[in-house]
Amino acid sequence: MMKKFILIVLLIWSCSEAAAQYSIEIAPHKPKKIEARLIDGSKTTDNYLMNLPLTFSLTDKNVLIIMMGDDASLNYERSVWLFSKDIGFAELQKKDRNVGASKSFKNQNKTLNRFLPYHEKIRLFRPFEDGYEVIKKNVKPILLEITTSSSSSETFLFALQFYVTQPDANYPASFIAKCKPIQIELTIKK
């Protein structure tokens, strides 16, 4: 009997670990706002970095708009970076000489991953102009296309990948962390 109880507890715990961090129910023209907690993904313990306000809005044309940030600056002169495709860190430094990182960050993150890992039901509407976007103090709208056209409600999971930088003695934008992916369960009500 005790073994069954322990198995049930372990099953519930493993399912809760795999569940989304945020559940959002959205209908066209009814925005929903969350405060995403950005956590350093390279640490074994949860190392809180900052909150990032995210406002989700759905258009009639199946485009999900995510407004990232708000009117205030992010904490400690930090900025949040997101990429429209995977890019090598060395390649990013060639494109932007104001970018740096510690040796340990570079060793752990030879490639900076795209903001929206591959998903079959949602994709970036168009790539970012320079291959990346930076959120400092102004709100940034990010457009995502929902590729299904179901007329009823639909629920699916996706993840968002962020990186955090802050100025240091050598670079205005020195990467300090690859955040744990933000898991979102999105329910679309039509």
N, C-alpha and C positions, 0 to 999 in steps of 0.2 A: 504494500500500500504506500509506504514512504517513497519507494522508487518511482511510482506513478506520479506522486505529488511533485517530486523533484523534477521529473521529466516535463510535467505540465508547466511548472514555473520557468524552466529553461526555455521551453518553446515560446511562452508568452514574452519572456525577456528578449529572445532573439528576434521575434516579430516586431517588437517595439523598437529595437535598434535599427531595423530595416525600414521602418515607417518614415514618412516624410516629416521634416521638422515643422513645416507650415502647411496648413490646409486652407485653400482659398476657394470660395464659391463666388463665381462672377457671372454677371449677365451684361449684355451690351449696355454701355453708357452708365454703368453703376460701379464706379471705382472702389477698390479695396486697398487699404494701406496696411503694411506690416513694418516692423522694425527688425531687420535681419541682424542677428548677432554674428559677427565675423570672428571666427576662431582660427588660430594658427594650426594648420594641418600637419606640420612637421613635428609637433611636440606630442609626447605620450600623454600628457595631462592637458586639459582644456585651457589654453592660454588665450583669454579674451583680448581681442584687439580693439574693436569698436562696434558701434551700431551703424547700420546703413538703412535709411528709410527707403522703402520700395513701395510704389503705388502702381497697382495693376488696373488696367482699363481695357475693355474689349470693344472693338468697333463692329458694325454690322457686316463688314467684309472679312470677318475672321482674322483680324489683325490684333494681336495682344500688344499693348503699349505698356512698357515698364518705365515709370519715371523714377530715376535713381538719384538719391540725395534730396536735399531741400535747400532752402535759402541760406542756411547757416553753413559755415566752414566745417569740415570734418575735424575730429579731435587731433590735437597735437601736430597740426600742419600735415597730417597724413593725407594720402590720396589713394583711391581705389582704382585699379587698372583691370580692364577686361579686353580680351583678344577675340577677333572674329575667326582666327584660324591658329593652329599650333605654330609657334615660332621659336627658333633656337635663341637662347639668351645672347649668344655672341652676335647673331644677326640683328637682334633688337639694338644692341649697343652700337653697331655700325650705322643703323638708321638714326639713332638718337644718342648723341654723345653726352647728354645730361642724365643718362641712366646708369646706375651702378648697383652693386650688391656685395655682400660679404662673400668670402671664398666658400663658406659652408652653404650659403644659399645657392650659389652658382653650381656647386657640386651636387646638391640635392635637386636642382631644377634646371638641368641643361636645356630643357624645352619648356616653354610657357604654354600651357594648354588653353584651348579655346574656351570662351565664356559659356557657351551652351554646348556641352558635349553632345555628340551625335544622338539624335532622337528621331524616331520615325513620324511623330505627330506634330512636331513643332520645330521650326528652324528660324535662323536669323533672316529677316526680310531682305537685307542687303549688307554686304561686308562693311566694316568700319573704314573710313577714308584712308587712314594710315595703317590699317590692320589692327588698331587698338583704340580704345576710348579711355579717357582719364576723368575721374570724378573727383573734384576738389571741393568747390563750394557752390557751383551752379547745378541746377537740376539737369540731368541728361536723359532724354527720351531714347529708349531702345525699342525697336519694332521687331516683333516676332510674328511669323506667319504660322497659323494653325492649319496644317495640311489636310485635316479631315473636314468634311462638310456635313456632319451629322445634323439632322434637324431637331433631334431631341437632346437631352442633357448627356454629357460625356465627362468622364473623369480619367485623368492620366497623370503620371509622375514625370518630372524632369528635374534637372539639376542646373545650378548656376555656379560658375567657377570665378572667384575673384582673387586678386593679388593686392597687397598693401605695400605702399612705399612711404618713406618720410625723408626729409632732407638730412644729410650728414655733412661732414667737413669737406668731402670730395665731390658729392653729387647732389643736385637739387631733388632728384628722385632716386633714392636708394631702396631697392626691394628688401623688405624685412620679413615677408611671410607669403606663402601660398595658403590661402584659407581652405578650411574644410569645405567641400561643396555644399551649397544650400539646397536641400531637398524640398521640392514643392509638389504638393498634390493639388492639381487644378481641376475644379469642377465647373464646367461651362453649362449654364442654364440658358436655354433659348426660349 
